[in-house]
Amino acid sequence: MREDNGQCFLADEFPPFRMVIRPEVFGGEHLETANIASHLVPRFAKHLIASKSRIRIVGYGGPNFAPVYEGAWTSALRSWLLKPCLVDYFLQDPSESALSVLKDFLAEFPENFRVFVKARSEEVYTDQERVLLKRWIREHHVAADEPDQLWIERDHPPESTDAHDCFYFAPGQAGETADYHIFRKQFDELVSKSTRVSATDR
């Protein structure tokens, strides 16, 4: 993949994910430091999420599910699930508190909520996918289908609720970026090989 005049061009079918360097080309908003609950949620809330929208979420440990933080983020998830949206959540190494909350949601919304974690054996992934998984330790994303919205955290330390070098693309902007389409493709490829969590898992 190369970048030219702020746009991404795919070099192959499954390129490493790289953010568009100049989001202003598509009207994207840049935030130096952001929190998914405080900054993503109100931006997504400005636009009515369609009842059948699919929302893809990538995180690592889920620090926003800690009891002291979980209110705003879990409330947003619940509101999407109640529409009902289809929400797919991928966490590589979820904390016990994150898993507890997510399993409660899985029990409450079995038809439209799915949670995935990294497979125990990385041999199921291709070399490119393993590189992507390493990048996704600190690089997190949320993408909605209807309307198209994209949130990217380029540097989210695993134990922190705050991320740095973040981008938000509103409806009409997200779908114009190659990154929106690349991320959704990569997400679908990875979760198809990952472990799906059940509400009854121990």
N, C-alpha and C positions, 0 to 999 in steps of 0.2 A: 504494500500500500504506500502511496506517496501523497503528499499534500501539495496543492497548487491553488493559489488564490483563496486560501481558507477552506477549500473543500477536500474531502477524502476521496481517493480513488482506490478501488480494491485491486490488489495485485494477485489474489487467488481467492478461492471459494471460502476459505476460513482464515482470514488474516488476523494477526494480533490486533487487539483493540487499541486504538489510539484516538484520543480526543481531538476534535478539530481545534487547532491552535488559536484561531481567531473567531470566537463565538459571535462577535458583533456582525460578522458577515450574514448571519441568519437571525440577528436580533437577540441572541442569547444573553442571559444575565450572569455575571461573574460575581461570586462571593468569596472573599478571602478566607473567612471562617464561617462555618454554618453547622447547625444541628438539624437532623432530619425532622424532629418533632416541631421545632420552633420555626424552621425556614421552609422545608419542603411542604409540610401540611398546609399552611395558609396559601401557598402558591397553587397547589393542586386544588384547594377548596374554591378558588376563584372561578374555576371552570367545572361545570357539572359533569361529573364522571358518569358515562352512560351505564345503564344497568347491566349490560352484557360485556362491559369492557374487561380486558385482561390486563392485569398489573403484574409486572415481573420485578422482583426485588432481590438484590444481591447484598449481603452483609457478611460479617465474619463471626463475631461472638454474640452479637445482640445486646450491647450494653444498655440500650434504651429500654430494655425489658426489665432492668433492675427495678425493684419496688420503688425506689426513690424517684425514678425517672419515668416509669412506664405509662402514666396517665394519658398524655397527649398522643403518643404514638399508637398505643393500643386502641384508643378511641377512634383514631383515623382509620386503622385497619378494620375495626368493627363497622364503622359507617360504610366503608367500601363493600364489605361482605354482606351487609344487610340489603344492599341495592337490588339484586346481588351481583357483584363483580366476581370474576374468577381471579383469585390472588395466588400467585406462585412465589414462594419465598425460599431462597437458597442461602443457607448459612453454613460456612465451612466447619466451624468449630463452636457451636452454640453453647452458651453457659447453661447451668442447671435452671437458673431463673428464667432464661429465655425459652428453654424447652418446656418448662412448666406452663408458661402463658400460652405458647403456641399449641401445645397439646390440648389445652382447654378450648382454644379456638377450633382445633380440628374436630373435637367432639361436638361442638356447637354448630359448625358449618362443614359437615362432611362432604357436601356436594360441590362446594366452590372454593375450598381452601386447601392448598397443598404445600407441604413443607419438605424440602430436600436438604440433605447434608452430604458432604463429600464421601465418596465410596471408601470403604476401609482399605481397599487395594487400589493404588493409583495406576496399576497396570491396565485398568479398564479405559483409561484416558490416553489419547494420542500425545505425542511429545508437545505439540502446539497447545493442547488443552492443559497439560501440566504447567506450561509456562503461564498460561492464562490464569490458572488457579493461584499460582504464586503472586501474580499481579493483583488478583482479587482479594488478597489478604488485607490490602490497604486501599484498594480502589473499588468503590461501591457505586451501585446504580439503582435507579428506579425508572421504569418505563411503563407508561399507560398507553393503551391502544385507542380508546375512544373517549375524549379526543386525544390526539397524540401529544404526549408530554414526556420530557426526559430530564432526569436529575442525575448528575454525576458528581461524585466525591473523589477527587484524584488522590487524596492522601488522608485516610481515616485510620489513625492509630488504633489497634485492636481493643485496647482497654478504655478508650475515651469515647464520650458521646459527641464530641466535636470533631468535625472534619475540616480540611483545608483545601483551598484551590477548588472550589465547587462551581458548578454550572447548572443553570436551569434554562430549559427551552420550552416555551409555552406552545399551546396548540397552533398549528400552522407553521411553527418554526422547527419543532422537533422532527417532523416528517421530512423536512427538507435537508436534514443532515444525514450523511451516510452512516454516521455513528449510531443513530437511532436504529437503523435497520441491521447494522453489524451486531450491535449488542443483543438484540432480540434473537437473532440467529444463533449466536454463540451461547446464549442462555439456554435455548431449547436443546441444543446439542449436548451441553454439559449435564443438564438435569436428567436427560434421557439415560445417562450412564451413572447417575448418582443414586444415593439411597433415599427412598421416600419414607418419611417419618409417619408413624401411626399414632393415633390418640392413645392407644393402649400399650405402646412401647414402654419398656422398663429399662 
